[in-house]
Amino acid sequence: MAYTLTTHVPLPYAEAVDAVKAALADEGFGVLTEIDIRKTFTAKLGNEAGDSVGDYVILGACNPDLASRALGAEPEMGALLPCNVVVRRAAGAEVTTVEAIDPQTMVQLSASGQVKEVADDAGTRLRAALAAVSGQ
């Protein structure tokens, strides 16, 4: 099973990060966390490790309404929140890759109909955000 929703955009990395944040906001998601993997790898593992991963950020996106519904159905779902969205670009790449966790991953771990409804809604919103970024 694929566990991400993926698109590739011709935008430079920094512009893609900004576009992803804006598209997520349009779909009701806020960015709660932002982890700069390149910066972290460089600081902890050295320049070579940072350079090998390239430009890479993990955005922890959360839609409060969806999160509330998921946690109301199964409090354990908090371990799967927020929805992670990755924006990455390797050195020399011609496109920037944007990947979001496929919320259907939650459905694989839960038999709750309410969780399925939340996952369906979140998936629709995340697909719309990725489509907006890629201009589709």
Phi, psi and chi 1 to 4 in degrees:
 res  aa     phi    psi   chi1   chi2   chi3   chi4
   1 MET       -  129.0  174.0 -176.7  163.9      -
   2 ALA   -70.6  138.9      -      -      -      -
   3 TYR  -114.7    8.5   53.7   90.9      -      -
   4 THR  -130.4  154.4   60.9      -      -      -
   5 LEU  -101.0  127.5  -51.7  171.5      -      -
   6 THR  -130.5  142.1  -55.4      -      -      -
   7 THR  -142.6  160.6 -168.3      -      -      -
   8 HIS  -123.0  133.0  -56.0  -80.2      -      -
   9 VAL  -124.4  147.1  -62.8      -      -      -
  10 PRO   -80.7    7.7   28.9  -33.7      -      -
  11 LEU   -75.8  147.2  -62.3  171.7      -      -
  12 PRO   -59.5  156.5  -20.1   30.8      -      -
  13 TYR   -51.7  -55.4  172.7   76.3      -      -
  14 ALA   -60.7  -39.8      -      -      -      -
  15 GLU   -66.6  -37.7  -72.7 -179.6   34.7      -
  16 ALA   -64.4  -41.7      -      -      -      -
  17 VAL   -59.6  -47.4  171.1      -      -      -
  18 ASP   -62.0  -41.8  -69.8  -18.2      -      -
  19 ALA   -65.9  -39.0      -      -      -      -
  20 VAL   -65.1  -45.4  167.8      -      -      -
  21 LYS   -59.4  -42.6  -71.7  178.5 -178.1  178.1
  22 ALA   -66.1  -43.0      -      -      -      -
  23 ALA   -65.8  -38.8      -      -      -      -
  24 LEU   -63.4  -43.9  -71.9  169.0      -      -
  25 ALA   -60.3  -40.2      -      -      -      -
  26 ASP   -61.6  -25.1  -72.3  -13.6      -      -
  27 GLU   -98.7   10.4  -67.1  -61.7  -33.3      -
  28 GLY    89.3   11.8      -      -      -      -
  29 PHE   -99.9  137.4  -69.7   89.7      -      -
  30 GLY  -104.0  155.8      -      -      -      -
  31 VAL   -98.4  110.3  174.5      -      -      -
  32 LEU   -84.8  -33.5  -58.3  177.5      -      -
  33 THR  -136.1  152.8   59.6      -      -      -
  34 GLU  -142.0  112.7 -173.9  169.2  -24.4      -
  35 ILE  -111.0  114.9  -56.6  167.6      -      -
  36 ASP   -86.9   99.0 -175.5  -29.1      -      -
  37 ILE   -65.2  -41.9  -62.8  -63.2      -      -
  38 ARG   -58.9  -47.6  179.4 -175.7 -158.8  134.3
  39 LYS   -62.3  -42.7 -178.0  177.6  177.9 -178.7
  40 THR   -65.7  -46.5  -59.5      -      -      -
  41 PHE   -61.9  -42.3  -81.0   18.8      -      -
  42 THR   -61.2  -45.3  -61.7      -      -      -
  43 ALA   -67.2  -38.9      -      -      -      -
  44 LYS   -95.1  -29.1  -58.0  -68.7 -176.4 -178.8
  45 LEU  -121.4  -10.0  -56.5  171.4      -      -
  46 GLY   106.5  167.0      -      -      -      -
  47 ASN   -58.9  -38.9  -71.6  -25.9      -      -
  48 GLU   -61.2  -42.6 -173.5  175.4  -38.1      -
  49 ALA   -66.2  -41.7      -      -      -      -
  50 GLY   -63.7  -43.8      -      -      -      -
  51 ASP   -65.6  -35.2  -69.5  -16.1      -      -
  52 SER   -69.4  -31.0   71.2      -      -      -
  53 VAL   -82.2  -24.1   75.6      -      -      -
  54 GLY    75.2 -164.2      -      -      -      -
  55 ASP   -73.5  126.1  -67.6  -37.8      -      -
  56 TYR  -158.5  118.8 -163.8  119.0      -      -
  57 VAL  -129.8  142.6   67.3      -      -      -
  58 ILE  -110.0  120.3  -57.8  171.4      -      -
  59 LEU  -101.6  125.2  -55.3  173.1      -      -
  60 GLY   -90.1   99.4      -      -      -      -
  61 ALA   -96.5  138.1      -      -      -      -
  62 CYS  -138.7  131.7 -179.1      -      -      -
  63 ASN  -104.1  110.2  178.4  -58.4      -      -
  64 PRO   -55.8  -39.1  -23.8   33.3      -      -
  65 ASP   -63.9  -46.6  178.2   59.9      -      -
  66 LEU   -65.3  -41.5  -63.6  177.3      -      -
  67 ALA   -63.1  -42.1      -      -      -      -
  68 SER   -62.0  -43.0  176.1      -      -      -
  69 ARG   -64.5  -43.3  -70.5  170.4   41.7 -154.5
  70 ALA   -64.3  -45.2      -      -      -      -
  71 LEU   -69.1  -31.5  -65.7  174.4      -      -
  72 GLY   -65.9  -35.0      -      -      -      -
  73 ALA   -76.2  -43.7      -      -      -      -
  74 GLU  -150.2  104.1  -72.2 -172.4   23.8      -
  75 PRO   -55.1  -26.3  -24.7   33.4      -      -
  76 GLU   -66.8  -17.4  -59.2   84.6   -1.0      -
  77 MET   -60.9  -18.4  -77.3  -69.9  130.3      -
  78 GLY   -57.0  -26.7      -      -      -      -
  79 ALA   -67.9  -17.7      -      -      -      -
  80 LEU  -103.6    4.4  -59.1  175.6      -      -
  81 LEU  -107.3  154.3  -60.3  176.5      -      -
  82 PRO   -76.3  176.9   29.2  -33.0      -      -
  83 CYS   -75.0  120.4  -66.1      -      -      -
  84 ASN   -83.6  135.9  -76.1  -30.5      -      -
  85 VAL  -126.2  125.5  179.0      -      -      -
  86 VAL  -105.7  135.6  169.4      -      -      -
  87 VAL  -121.9  122.7 -177.6      -      -      -
  88 ARG  -145.5  151.3   61.6 -175.1  173.0   85.7
  89 ARG  -152.2  119.0 -173.1  174.3 -176.1  132.0
  90 ALA   -76.6  156.6      -      -      -      -
  91 ALA   -57.4  132.2      -      -      -      -
  92 GLY    81.9   -3.4      -      -      -      -
  93 ALA   -70.2  149.1      -      -      -      -
  94 GLU   -94.7  -11.0  -65.0 -175.8   14.2      -
  95 VAL  -135.0  161.0  -64.5      -      -      -
  96 THR  -105.1  134.4  -59.8      -      -      -
  97 THR   -95.8  135.6  -59.6      -      -      -
  98 VAL  -122.9  126.2 -179.0      -      -      -
  99 GLU  -132.5  136.8  -61.1  167.2  -53.4      -
 100 ALA  -123.3  146.7      -      -      -      -
 101 ILE   -59.4  135.4 -175.9   70.4      -      -
 102 ASP   -79.2  115.5 -175.3  -17.5      -      -
 103 PRO   -59.0  -16.7  -25.6   36.0      -      -
 104 GLN   -64.1  -15.4  -68.8  -56.7  -47.7      -
 105 THR   -59.0  -37.8  -56.7      -      -      -
 106 MET   -62.2  -38.6  -69.0 -170.3  -60.8      -
 107 VAL   -63.6  -32.8  176.3      -      -      -
 108 GLN   -65.3  -22.1  -59.4  -63.2  -43.4      -
 109 LEU  -103.4   -2.3  -57.6  172.8      -      -
 110 SER  -139.3  144.4  171.4      -      -      -
 111 ALA   -98.5    4.3      -      -      -      -
 112 SER   -75.1  128.8  168.2      -      -      -
 113 GLY   -63.5  -33.7      -      -      -      -
 114 GLN   -66.1  -40.1  -70.7  174.1  -63.6      -
 115 VAL   -65.0  -39.6  169.3      -      -      -
 116 LYS   -60.5  -43.6 -179.3  176.5  179.2   -7.5
 117 GLU   -60.5  -43.9  -71.4  175.8   16.8      -
 118 VAL   -63.3  -44.6  170.2      -      -      -
 119 ALA   -62.9  -40.7      -      -      -      -
 120 ASP   -62.0  -45.0  -69.9  -14.3      -      -
 121 ASP   -64.7  -46.9 -169.2   -6.9      -      -
 122 ALA   -61.5  -41.2      -      -      -      -
 123 GLY   -62.5  -42.2      -      -      -      -
 124 THR   -60.7  -44.2  -62.5      -      -      -
 125 ARG   -67.6  -42.7  -67.6  169.1 -174.6  -99.4
 126 LEU   -67.8  -38.9  -72.1  169.9      -      -
 127 ARG   -62.6  -40.7  -78.8 -177.8 -176.1   84.9
 128 ALA   -63.3  -41.3      -      -      -      -
 129 ALA   -63.6  -45.4      -      -      -      -
 130 LEU   -64.7  -38.6  -91.8   60.3      -      -
 131 ALA   -64.7  -39.4      -      -      -      -
 132 ALA   -63.0  -41.2      -      -      -      -
 133 VAL   -66.3  -38.4  170.5      -      -      -
 134 SER   -86.9   -1.8   64.9      -      -      -
 135 GLY    77.7   20.1      -      -      -      -
 136 GLN   -89.5      -  -62.1  176.7    0.3      -
